[in-house]
């Protein structure tokens, strides 16, 4: 797979920003490889995504932040754009 460096930077930046907004006191970032695939893991100690929202978070214009669109710096497109470019989330 060929990776678009600018898109990867945008996706990772978005995921890290989301973790920083959600975290209470901790954000962890790691990178690992099994020799074929690279895995970025980004985690935080925030409340997490509720069961009711888990199937919606990859839809366009979905933001779980209760503030108005743009007020948080985003419009709910980050995870959707990542999926369009073939990145997997687990």
C-alpha positions in Angstrom: 0.0 0.0 0.0 1.3 3.5 -0.9 0.7 6.0 1.9 -0.1 9.6 1.2 2.2 11.3 3.8 0.0 14.4 4.0 -3.2 12.4 4.5 -1.5 10.2 7.2 -0.3 13.3 9.0 -3.9 14.8 8.9 -5.5 11.6 10.1 -3.0 11.2 13.0 -3.3 14.8 13.9 -7.1 14.5 14.0 -7.0 11.3 16.2 -4.5 12.9 18.6 -6.5 16.1 18.8 -9.6 14.0 19.6 -7.8 12.1 22.3 -6.5 15.3 23.8 -10.0 16.8 23.9 -11.4 13.6 25.5 -8.7 12.8 28.0 -8.9 13.5 31.7 -5.2 13.4 32.3 -3.5 10.9 29.9 -3.0 10.3 26.2 -0.8 7.5 25.0 0.7 7.0 21.5 2.6 4.0 20.2 3.8 2.6 16.9 4.5 -1.0 16.3 5.0 -3.4 13.3 4.6 -7.0 12.7 6.9 -6.9 9.7 4.1 -6.3 7.2 1.8 -3.8 8.8 2.3 -0.7 11.0 -0.1 0.0 13.8 -0.5 3.3 15.5 -2.3 3.1 18.8 -3.7 6.3 20.3 -5.6 6.0 23.6 -6.8 8.3 26.4 -8.4 8.0 29.8 -11.6 9.8 28.8 -15.1 8.4 29.1 -14.9 6.7 25.7 -17.6 6.4 23.0 -21.0 5.3 24.3 -22.6 2.2 22.8 -25.4 4.3 21.2 -22.8 6.3 19.3 -20.2 3.6 18.3 -21.8 2.9 14.9 -22.2 6.6 14.1 -18.7 8.0 14.7 -17.5 7.1 11.2 -20.4 8.9 9.5 -19.7 12.3 7.9 -20.5 15.4 10.0 -20.9 13.4 13.2 -19.3 15.0 16.2 -19.9 13.7 19.7 -18.8 17.0 21.1 -21.9 18.9 22.2 -20.5 22.2 21.1 -21.6 23.8 17.8 -19.7 22.6 14.6 -16.5 24.6 14.1 -16.5 25.7 17.7 -14.2 22.8 18.6 -12.1 23.3 15.5 -13.7 20.5 13.6 -16.8 19.5 11.6 -17.0 15.7 12.2 -15.2 14.6 9.1 -11.9 13.3 10.5 -12.8 9.6 10.9 -14.9 9.6 7.8 -12.0 10.9 5.7 -9.7 8.3 7.1 -12.1 5.5 6.1 -12.3 7.0 2.6 -8.6 6.5 2.3 -8.7 2.9 3.4 -7.3 3.2 6.9 -8.7 0.6 9.4 -9.8 1.3 12.9 -10.2 -1.3 15.6 
